[in-house]
Amino acid sequence: MGRPTLKKSGPMTNLERSRRRRQKAVKQEKLANPKLVAKQERRAERERALAGKILTLPNKTYGAILADPEWRDEVWSRETGLDRAPDNHFPTSVAEVIKSRPVETIAADNCVLFLWSTIQHLAIAYEVMEAWGFTYRSQVIWKKSSMGMGRWFRSMHEILLIGTRGAPPCPAPGTQWLSVIEAPRGSHSEKPEIFYQLIEEYFPNLPKIELNARRRRSGWDAWGLEAPDEEVA
């Protein structure tokens, strides 16, 4: 189901209103379609059972991995063309360095990868996903509230690729979000809160880790240059 732009209006946010409307719609749908209810319950049980298996392994692995690699932008000149590049904000890496990371060693046998990509790096992102041992499945678009730069087009979106390893459960019928989510920009490279909520709603029990994290999040492990020690809700 879709999510609106995160804007506060009175004591309740648009996201909260959307969630309540969605919960009401799901309840009505369950009353009208018992077969759909059975499918949703079976999927929820599969997700819980998978989480239980992963958590009992002797070496810690994860059932959901969120990665936001430090892509190096292609510029006309690295001496004069970096005025708007990510290198001004944090160290970046070439594709081969990102591909070489042993992400498969922390991925459970049945695991979902959520991999952020810009338009410029999309082809490379598919290669990174494959190098890490995942198969591409789908994607969701972050539609931004303002335009950025670009060569062919002024960019207003980023792409969150979804890949799988093994056979983790996909969302149950009637619980899928829309493939385009509109949310405002934050600071440079920061991703909106709503995408964390999407992953948590799809996989509430699987152990989760964020790679290249800017902060720590309650219930998640984090790896990255900017991740502080304390967690946030």
Phi, psi and omega in degrees: 000154187279164178230135180278174175300140182281094177227137179278138176221099185073207185284347184239132179284161176299325178298318179295320177297316179299319181295319179294319178297320181293318178298321178294318179295319179296319179298316179295321180294322179297319180296328183270343187220084181296332178294321178296320178300317180297320179295317180295322179291321178295320179295316180299321179292322177298318180294319178295317181295319179296317178300318179298319179294316181296318185290341180269357180291146182294325178255132186292126173229173187233144178266345177220124180237126176250124183232137178230077188300155180275068183304138174267122180287146173276121179236163181297323180209131179283353175271322187240352188253020185258014186296333180242012186277158177301335180303337178288342186249328181198160177297140177246166182228150175285164186302319184296325177294315180295317179299326187284352181293135186279057183298329181298338181284342177253358180271133175293164180301327175243106191215151176244132176251127173251112189239116179285141175215145168275171178299316183298328187257011187300313180299320179293323182298321176298321179293320178298315179302315179294318180298329179278357175094023182242154177252129180297137179237315185196187178203158175229145183258131169266108176272119186275163183274352179211158184275155175246206180269179178168160178266306180275322180218153172285119189286134174228015180208158168235167189237131174252106180278146177240126177229159181231155170235129185074222184222064174291152183288130173282167182301148179288152177305136180090355181246359184289143173278165173289156186275358175234123181237123180265129180206149182288158174289153169247216175287174186305127177070357179289136181258147185295149178306325187298332181285329172295319180295323176301310182297319180293327178287320178291322186226073185292337186252339182294141173295136189234148175220144174249125177265142187061041182289143175269342181203167175265144183238138181302129179090354181243151163269161184218144173224132178159158183299325187261357185287119178281175182285325185277153179269158170237154181289000000 
